[in-house]
Each structure stands twice: as C-alpha cells, then as structure tokens.
C-alpha cells in the first residue's frame, strides 16, 4: 500500500465533537421559470426585447471579425510557419487549411435562430416537464460576473437537453448567450446542425491526436473569445454525457486553454461558474442502460430526432438548474502557480504546461465537479431507487414473478429514515415536507412507473420482457432484460452516491477491519459486504485508515475523489458517521454502535455493486485473459465472462455488466500496475500481473489490505 500520512486521532475526535447543522449551508431559493410561460404568449416571449450586457459593456462581435482575429493571431501564424517547416508545404497552403478548419469549427450566432429555438423549446418544455426551477440569485451573480471578467460556464452533463436548456435560461433572463463546445456528431445532422451553429455551438473533433494545426486553431479560437469577452464560453468538464448519471473524471484539456489567458497575464481574471442540472426523470434512461450493455449508441441524425418526438407524450417531472458561485482563477492560483514562468518566452509560442500547472488545473477541475455534485438537487425517487435496488439484490435474480421487493408501507418507512440520513449528511434534497410521506412516495412511483411495479401492496423493479420471438426466452435474454431495469434504476441511485461515498468507504473499511481474519475471504465465490452484526471489538484507527485509503485508491477512476485528499476525506467521513451515531471514536479505535448498524449496512451495500464489478474484472484477467488480449476486445470478453457468472449464480450484481464500470476498473488496474500495455508492433496488448490481481480481488472481497511488498505500489 502506498505511503500515506495518517491524521492524528485527536483531530478526528475534535471535528466529530463540533455540533453543526448541515442544513445551515445556505443555498439559493428556486423559481419555476415555466410558470410565466404557461400563462403568456410563446410568440411574444420569443420576440421579446433581448439586450444582454457583455464584458465591460462591449458591443457584440461579428463572426467575420472573430475569424479574422484568429487567423491573424501571432500564435496561429507561428504554428503555421512551424508546420510548414516540418511538412515542406508552403505557409500559404497551411494558412488555407487553417482557414478551412476554422470555417468548419466556428459558431455563427444569429438572433433570429435563437428566437426560433426559444419558441420551439417553450412548446416542448411545457409538454415534457412540470416545472423548470432555477436559482435567480445565481443568475444575478452570473450577470455581474459577465460584466466584470471573461466567464466560463461549466454545466453538469446528463442529457442531450443540457446545452439547449442552458441557452434557453440565459435568453429568458436576458443574459449573454454562450458559445458552446459541441462534438462533430451534431454537425452531421442535416439542417439541425446548422441551426445549432447559429444558436452558438462551435464544433470540435472528439480527439486531435498530434494535429498541431487543429489544436492551434481551436485553442486560439477559444482564447480570442475569452481575451475579448465576446461571450461566455460553455463546455462540459466531464467531456461527454454520463450514461451512469454519476460524475465522470474531469477532462482538463479545454480547462487548460481557458485558464491560459490569465496565467499569461492577458486578462486580469477568469470566472469559472459551475452549473448543476438535475432531472427528476431522464429522457434517455433506457437508452443509457442499453448502451452500457453493449447496444451501439444511435447516430445523431435529424430523422432520429423526429422519431424521438414520441417522448413528448410522456411526463418527465421537474428540472432544477443551480448556478453556483463564480470561482476566480486569480484567487485559486495565489500561492499555487508561479506566473513568472510564462514570461520566459513570447506569449504566442505554444508551450506544454508544466507539471505544477497541470496539477493546479487538475485540482481546480476536481473542485468544480465536486461543486456541481454538492448543488445537485435530489428528488425522492433517488432514495426509493437506492432502497429498491438493495431489496432486488436480496432475491432470486431471474424470477420475474417472484414476491420480492418491498411492501409499500416498508418502502415508505425506509424512505423516511433515509431522508433523515441524507439531510444529516448535508444533501440538497427536495422532499415536499408539506405532504404526507406516503403521498410523496406514491407520486414518485407513479412518475417512474416504467421502472417499478406496485402489485398487491408490494413494490419491485419492473423487469423488461425479452423481445418477442419463436419459443421461450433464453436465460441470457431474460438476464439482459433484468439488467436493463437494474441499470436504469441504478442511474437514479447514482445521483445520490456523492453524498454517501466517503461514509460508505469508511463503513466498508470499518467492517473489513473488524472481521479481524487477515487472509480469510468471506464465504461465497464473489462475496458481498453486508454488515451482519457489530464486531466484539473495534478495529484500530490505523487499520481502518489503511483500508479506507486502499479502497479509495482503487475506486479513484469510478468516483470524484480528489487526488491527495485521502486524509481530508477520511476526517470528513469520520465526522459524519460519529455525528450520526453510527460510529464511536476513542483514542485508539473506531467502533460500530448498535444504533448505527442499519446505517452501516445500508452504506456498505451502496458500494457492493462496484466492489463486485471490480472483482469480476480481476478474476477474468487472472483466469481467462489471453496473451493477445487488446483493449478493444476487453469489454466484450469481460461481459461474456460476467454473464456466465450471473447465470451460474456466482454473482449477484447485474451492474457488473456495465461497460463504464468495466472500463473504469481497467483504468484503475493500469494505474496501479496490475495490468500494463505492451506495444507489439501491429497492436497493443494487455499484460497482467496475476499475483497482484489475485491480491486485489481478495482485498476487494473483504480481506484486510496486506502490508507485503506485492502491494507496495498501491
């Protein structure tokens, strides 16, 4: 295990003794922006007077002027000359190529198109959603930030709807419309692609490889808009939509670009604004589940968009959009980045960021995603989904008519208990306290009737029936039908994971350390982590911290866990569980209390699907991986292996079939050195360290982490 600094026990005891009410954390109130739209003319709204104030009161900049500034910039001319020398092509030819790239990329904002979208989206939103709640105080702060400094908007990304919703809100409140980084997939949509371009989208390739010219055009395009405050720049820190609806590891390439004008002294400051978008029901819920099971994502097309119009007949509940406080890059960088390093050569010469700068940008990215998570509004359904999934895993996997699940009365009681737990942990929960809990639960079940069935007073997941065909469905078809329901439900449970993550890591660490039997795995082929009772003694503080750090390290690709913050996360988790009464801390031990057993059991069960999924990957690589295994073949091979384990009854969690979980597990194993890439000339293969993988699998299954040299690199 890696060397970590163990925090002094007295610091844990001290913070645990601080009496604080997490509900005192001030968050803005919400207003339903659709309320006025339902009682006024949509056409009048679309053609309202729109006069946003830009940075330092500047007038809007024409697209032709922006393109000219980019093409004649010192940086782009420098790169053109460099590419010309490297390739032997004339500078004029490279200049024409750069112009073509810019023409393909650039937005072309037109107010007439914006007004069309305002009208069309109002019609759609009033049909799809009951309400769209926004924090108007956050919008007032944003308006001021836009006038003071260049602004970068960083919304969470759970749906295709996100960037349309952002522009719709800003237009409604008379704020400057953003220019939005969009994938080239959308540009291929006939008519719609150009409409998006004329509403502020600029299109970029998913990857640039080593294309210096493309990178130079792209980065200069973004920096020119920022330096001159032409419009807020909007992009998704996670890089892509989260199909699991939990936050993804941030991508820092574009964040590097938007910070550069400040780091090089070209602007006084840059304001980064995290935005949290929370959907009560996700439009793509079943599509995401199928994608995670290997069904190819439908290609973005105009015809596909029209085919999807059937969603207009369904109810998708409410949306909450929370504009967070602007984060000053200038303030964040004080004492972290020495900006004098950028004065050692002309500003226009591209330079790879130093290790210190990269570390700073990465830390900021994690902080921003954590801010997005903290301001996510949780609806009652995410609590019900968490409880129903745990109940589902306690029953037979492939019996669609089994009397499993929970009684409606039990579900309501457990939901009220869980409501108290999440509020105690400081979650942003939207639970209408003016209504009886039974009414709140029934309303949530009704909205999500495509995922659950209420029959004879019991509630259970609605397992998807296999597609019709000759003869009865095979066990594998039934399994995949069950997996669609489980993964769809898990996408809602995942929305509350950031609240439980650190306490769940600690609860699992306490349980593992309490077992006291090093080297003896719990019974079962792939054991679960249920807390079955309180240990007769408390584990030592060091044992718990070592196990917590190990689990945190392994799962660092799965969740938003800031690098280097293990001690801080451990202290936070200790404070939360001691205050809740689930743990008792002494000078030497952390001990589970009798009163805290339900809490610890729930928390450890929240991590079980991920720990078992990682165990499956370790086992596959140990037992069945061939010498010619490549990353392209990895996910289908692990999926087939997982199906066999599930059908044999040796695995409980369908979530192990998720391609995202499997890819995250591989990324973690590569990072930890248990798997390495080997370049064989024609292809890159994966080579495994079976001894290390076996040790990892055992430890994930419940063994106390070994101190042997084999785990030293962990």
N, C-alpha and C positions, 0 to 999 in steps of 0.2 A: 504494500500500500504506500502511496506517496506520502512524503513527509508533510504534515500539516501542523499549524500552530494551534494547540489546544487552548481554548479560552479558560481563564480561571473560573472555578466553580462559583466563587463568590459573586462574579459578575452576573451569572445566571440567576442566582438567588436574589440578587438586588433587583434586576429588571422584573423578575417574577413577582416581587412584592409591590411593584408600582401599581397602584389602583388607577385604572383608566377605563373610560367607557369608549369602546371603538366607534360607537355611533356618533361621538362628538366630532369625528372627522367631517369637516364642512364640505358638503358637495352642493352644487347649484340645484335650484328647482327646475322643473321641466314645464314646457308649454307645448300643447298639441298644435302644430302648425297646420294640420288639415282641418281644424275646426272652422277657421275662417273660410277655407276653400270650399267647404260644403255649403256655405250659405251665401256665396258670392259668385259672380260670373267668371268662369275659367278663361274666357276670351279677354275680358277686361284685365284679369291678372297677368296673362301672358304679354299683353301690350302695355303694361304699366310703365311709368317713367322710371328708367333704370340709369342712375347716375352714381356709380360707385366711386369712392375716393381711393386713389392709388398712393404709392410710396411718395412721400414728400409732395403730394398734390400734383404729380406729373400727369400729363395727358396720355391717353392710350397710345401705344406704339404700333404702327402698321407692320404687318408681317414682312413686307418687302424691305423695310428698314432693318428689322431684326436680322434677316438673312444676310443683308449686305454687311452688317456689323460682324457677323460670324465669319463670313468668307474673307473679310479683310483684316481679321484679328491677327496680331503678332504670333500668337500660339499656333494657329492653323497654318499660317504661311511658313513658320519654322518647320512644322511636321511635314508639310508638302515638300519642302526642299530636302528634308531627311529621307523621305520615301523615294523621292526622285533619284537621289544618290544611290540608294540601296537597290532599286529595281532597274535603273538605267532609263526609265521613261522620262519624258520631258515634264518640267514643272507645270506647263500648260495643261497637259493631259491629266496630271494628278489633280490639278485645280478643277477641271471639268468633272472628274469623278467625285470630288468633294462636293461640288455643287449639286450633282445628281443625288448623292446621299442625303444632303440637306433638304432637297426638294421632296424626297420620299419621306423624310422624318418630320418635317416642321408642321406645326398646327397652323390653322388659318381661321381664326375666330371670327365669326360673323354673328351679329346680334339677331338677325332675322332667324338664323338656325336655332339660336338659344331660345328665342321666343316660341318657335315651333315645339322644341323639346319641353318647354315649360307648360305649354298647353297639353301636349300628349301625356306627359308624365303625371300631371294633375289628374287627368281622367283615369290613368292606370292606378295610381296610388290610392285614390278614393275607392276604387273597386277592390284592390288587393288587401289593403291594410285598414284596420280600425282607427289607428292613430299613428302619427309620427311625432314623437316628443323630442324636443331639442332644448338645451340649456341656453337661454337667451343671454345670460350673463357671460357665458363663454364666447358667444358671438360678439358681444360688445368688447370683450378683451381682444378678440381677433381683429376687429375693426381698427382698434387703436394700434395694435402691433403692425398691421399692414401699412399704416401711415408712418410709423417710426423706423422700421427696418425691413429688409427683404425677408419674406416669410416662406417657410416650407411646411406644407400640410402633410401629416403622416397618419392617414386613417388605417384602422384595422381592416383586414380583408377576408370576409367570409362568404361573399356573394358577388356575382356579376353586377348586382344592383348598386354596389358601394360608390363607384365614381359618379354614376348618374345622380345618386342621392345627394352626394356632396355638392355638386354644381347646382342642383335644384334648391338646396337650402341657402346657398350663398346668393343665388339670384333672388330668392324670396325676401331675404333680409338686406338686399341692396349692397352686398359686399362684392369686392372684385372677384371675378371668376378665375379659377386656377387654370394653369396649363398642366395637363395630366399625362404622365408617362404611361403608355399603353403598349401591349405586346403587338407584334406584327400580325398575329392571328386575326385581330379585329379589322385590320386594314383590308384583308381579303374579302370582307363582307360587302358585296355589291350595294351601292347606294348608302347603306348604313355606315360603312367605314368612312366615307367622305363626310357624312353628317356628323360623326363623332369628331373628325378633324376640325370641322367648322364650329364645333362647340367647345374646343380647347384641347383635344387629345393630340399628342405627338407620339409617333410610333417608333419603337426601337426593337432591335433584334433581341431574341432571348439570350444569345451569347455572342460575344465579339471575337473570341479566340485571340489571336495575336494581331488582329487588324488594327494597326496603329492609326490609320487614316480615319476609320469609322469611329474609333474611340475619341480621337481629337475633335471631329465634327460634333459628336454627341456631347462631350464634356464642355466644349466651348459654347454650344447652343444653350445648355442649361445655365452655365456661369454668366453668360451675357444677360440672360433674363434676370438673374439674381442681382448682378452688379448694378443694373439699371432700374431695378424694382419694377419691371414691366408688368408683372403679375405674380401672384403666389404660385409656387411650383408644388405640385402634388404627386406623390408616389407612395407605393406600398413598401414599407420596410421589410416585410416578410417575402417580398419578391413575387409571390403568387398567392392564389386563394388557398386558404387552409381547408382541405377536404375533411379534416377531422374536427374542425371548429375549435381547436386549441391553438394557441400562438405558435408560430414557427420561428426557428432560429433566424434572427435578422440577417439580411444581406447588407454589407456595408459599402459596396462599390459606389452607388449613387449618393449615399450619405457622405462619403469622402469628397465627392465632387461639389456638393452644395456647401460643405464647410470650407473648401479651399479659398474662396474669395475673402473670407475673414482671416484665415491663417496667413494668407499672403498680404494682408493689410489693404485689400482693395475695397472693403466695406468696413464700417465701424463694428457691425454686429450682424448676426443672422438669427432669426427667431424660428425655433422648431416647435410645431404645435401638434401634439399627439391627439388623435380623434378616435373615440371608441364607438363603434356601431354595433348595436345589439339587436338581434332579430328574435322575436318570440317564436316564429316558425320560419325556417329557411326554405326558400323556393327550391333549392337544389338538393334537398335532404336525401331522397332516394337515389338521385344521380351520383352523389358523392359516394354513397355506400357501394354502388356497383363499380365505380372507378377503383375504389380501394380493393375490390375483389378481382380486378384484372380486366373489367369490361372497358374497352377503349373509350376515351372521352370524345363525345360528338364534336366534330369540327365546327368552329364558329362559322355560321352562314346566315344569309338573310332568310332563306327558306326555312332553316331550323328555327329562326326567331319567330316566324309566323306560325309554325307548327306548335310552338310553345305557348301560343296565346290561350290555350285551354286552361292555363293556370289562373286566368282572370276570373274563372268561375269559383275559385276556392278562397277560403278565409285564411290569411296569414298573420292575423293578430296585430301586434303593435311593433313599432321600431323605436328604439331610444338612441339618440345620437348625442354624445357628450364631447364638447370641445374643451380639451384640457388647457391648463395654463401654458403659455408660451415659455419655452426653455431657451435661455440665452446662451449661445455658443461662447460668447465672450466670457460670461461668468463661469461656465463649466471648464473652460480652458485655463483659468487662472491657476498657476502652480502646477499644471499638468503638461502643458506644451510650451516649449521654448520657441517662440515665433521668430527669433533671430535667425534660425537655421534657414528660413525661406528668403533671407536677404543675401545669401552667399552666391546666388546666381540670378540672372534676369528672370522676372516672374513668368515670362512667356515660355520658358523652356520647361517641358514636362519633366516631372521628377517623381519617382516612386516614393510614396510616403514612408517615412522612417518607421522603425519598429515601435517607437514610443508613440508616434502619431497614430499608427494603426491601432495600438492598444487603447488609446484615448477614444478614437472613433467607435471602436467595438464596445467599449464601456458605455458610451452615450447611447448607442443603438439598443443595448440591453435595458438601459434605464428607460428609454422611450417605450419599448414594448411592455415593460412592467407597468408603466403609467397607463398604457392602453388597457391592460388587464384590470388594474385597480378600478378603473372607471367604467368597466363593462357592467351593464345593468342585468341582473339575474332575475328571470321570471320564475314563478312557482314550478313550472314544468321541469326545469333543470334539476330541482330537488326530487321531484317524482321520478324522473328518468334514472337518477342515481339509485334510488331505492328499488325500483322495479328491475333494474339490471342485476343488482345483487340478489334479489329474490329469484330471478330467472336462472342464475348460475347454480342455485341450490337444487334445481330439479333436473329430471332426465332431459337430455339435450334435444332429442329428435322425436318427441311425442307431442304433436300439435294439439291434442285434445286432453292433455294432462291437466288435472286440477291444481296447477301450480300458481305462481304469482302470489298475490296478497289479497286479503279481504279489503273492501273499500274502507271499512272502519279502521283496520290496522294501518293501511296506507295513509289515511288522514292523520292518525295519531303520530305515526313516524315522521310525517312531513312537518307537523308542528314542532316535534322535537328537533328535527334537522334545521328548521327555520331559526330556532334559538341558537343552535350551534354556529351556523354561518354568520348570523348577526354578531355573535360573540367574537368571531374571527375578523370582523370588520368588513364583511362583504357588502356590496351595493345591491341589496335585494329589494325588488319591487313586489311586495306582497301586500295587497289591499287589506289593511287591518280593520277596516270598517265593515268587512263581510265575514260571515262565519267561515272557519277553515273548510268545512265540508263543501260549501258553495265554491270556494276558490279552487279546491281540488277537482270538483266536478267540471267546472268551466275549463280548466287546463286539459283534462282528459277528453272533453268534447272537441277542443281545438285540434288535438293531436289524435283523433280517432283513427287515422290511418296507421298509427303505430301501436295502439293498445286496444284491447277488447275488454269491455265490462260485461260480465255474464254471471248471473246468479250470485251477485254480491261480491264477485272476485274480479280482480284486475290483473291482466297479464299481457305480455307482449303479443302483438298480432303477427304471427309468423307468416311470411309471404309464401303463398302456394306456388309450386313449380309451374312453369308454363305448360299448357295443355299439350298432350301428345298421346300416341298409342301406348297403352299399357300403363301400369302404375309408375309413379315417380321413383327413381333410384334413390338409395340413401344419400348419395353425393348431391343430387339435385335438391333433396329435402334439406340437407345441411346448408347449402348455399342460400336457400330461401330463408332459413333461420338466420344466417349470417347477415343478410340484408337488413332484417329487422333489428338485430343486435347492434350493427354498426350505425344504423340510422339513429337509434336511441342513444348510443354512446356519443354521437356528435353533440347531443344536448348535455349529457353528463360532463363531457369535456369542457364545457363552458364554465363550470364551477371548479375545475381542477386547480386553477391557480390559487384559489382560496385554501384548499385542503393540502396542497402539495407538500409544503415544508412540515406541517404537523403529521402528515401521512408518512413521510420519510422517517420522522422521529419515532412515530408509533411502531413502524416496522422494525426500526433499529432496536428499540426497547424490547420488542417481542423476540427478535433474533438473539440479542444478547442475554435475555432472560432464560432462554432454553438451556444455556449452560453446557450443552453437549457438543463441544467442538468436534467437527469431523463427522457427525451423525446427522444425515439429512432427515427431514421429516418424512413420514411414510407416504407412499404414492409415487407413481412414475414421474409426474411433474407436480410436486406438492404445492398446496395453497398456503396462504399466510394467515389463516383465520386465528384470531386470538381466542383461545378456548378457555382461558382462565388466568387468574393472576398468579404470577410466579411466587414461590415461597420466599424468595429473596430478591432484592433489587440488584440489577447489574451495575457494575462500576461505571462511573461517569466516562472514563476513557474508553471502555468497551462500547458504550452507546455512541460516543462521538466518532470512533473509528468506523463503526458500521454505518452510521449516518453519512459520513464522508465517502465511504465506498459506494453506497447506493446513489448518492448524489453525483458522483463522478461517472458512474456507468450510465445514468439516465440524463446526462447533460445534453445529449442530442435530441432528447424526447421532449424536454420541458425548458422553459425560460429560467435558467439557473445561471446567474451572473458569474463569470469566471473570477476566482479568487475570493468569493464571498461565502465560503463554507462556514466560517465561524459566525458571521453575521446571521446567516440562515438558521444555524443551529440555535443561537441565542433567541432568535425570534420564535422558533418553534417551541422551545422550552418555555418561554414566557407565555405563549398562547395556551399550551396544554396544562401548565401549572395553574394558570388563572382559571381555566375551565374546570379544574378539579380532577382531570383525568390522570395527571401525574403528580407525584410528590417528590420534591427535591430536598436532599440533605447534603452535607458537606462531601460525601463520598459516593452517593448513589442517586439514581433516578428510578423511582418505583411506580408501577401502575397501581392505582387505587381501585377498590371495589366499585365505587361510584362511577369511575371512568371507563370500566370495561366496555360498555356499549359504544362509547366514543372511539376507543382504540380499535375495537373490532370493525367499526364502520370505516375508519381511516385506512387500516391495513387492507381491507377489501377493495378500497379505491385503487390501490396500486397493483393488486393481484394480476389484472389482465396484462399489464406492461411487463411485470417481472416474469410471468409465464411465457409471454411472447418472446422475450429475450432469451429465456432458457431454451425455447424451441429452436431458435436460430443457432445457439451454441451447440445444441445436440445434433442438428442437421450437419453443421460444419465438421463436427467430430466424427460422425458415423457414416455420412453418405457423400460428402463433398469429394469430387474427383480432382485429379491434378489439373484438368483442363477447365475448371470452373471459372467463368467470367462474370462480371457484374451484370451483364445483360441477361445471363441465364440464372442468376442468383434468385431473383424474386419468384419466377415460375417454379423453380425447383423447391424452394422453401414452402411455397404454397401447397404443392402436391404432398410434401412431407407432412405438413400441418393437417391437411385433410385426412391423411391416414391415421394420425394420432387421434384426431377428433372422432373418427368413425370407430376406432378401436376402444374408445372410452378412456384413453390415456391422457386426455387433455380436456379441460372444461371450457376454456375461453375461446369463443369464436373470433374474438378481436385479434388473436394471433394470426388470422388470415389477412389482416390489413397490410397492404403493400407499404404504406407510410411507416408503420411500426417496424416492418422488416428492413426497410432502407435505413431507418434511424439506428436500428440495432447494428447493422453492418458498419455504419459510420462510426459508432461508438467502438466497435471491435477494432477497426482500423486505427482509430485514435489511440486506443490502449495497447496496440501492438500484438493483439491476439490473432489478427489477420493482416497480411501485407500484400500489396500489389507487386507483381513481378512482370517486367516487360520482357516478353518472349520473342520480340521482333514483329511477328504478324499480329499478335493480340496480347492484351494484358490479362493475366490470370490472377486468381486469388490463392495465396498460400496460407495455410492455417498452422497455428501453434496449438496442437491438441492438448498438451498438458495444461496450458494456460486456460484454454476454453473449458476443459473439464472443471478446473478450479472455479472459474467464473460461474458455471452452471450450478455447481454445488452451493456457492455462496448466495446466489440469487434464490436458491431453493430453501435457504434458512440456516446454513452454517455460519458460524461467526467467522469473519474475514481472517484468513491466515496471515501471519507475520513473516512467512517464509519468503525466500528470495524470489520465488516464482511470481509473487505479486508485487515485487518492489516497484516495477514500472507503473503500477496502477495508483 
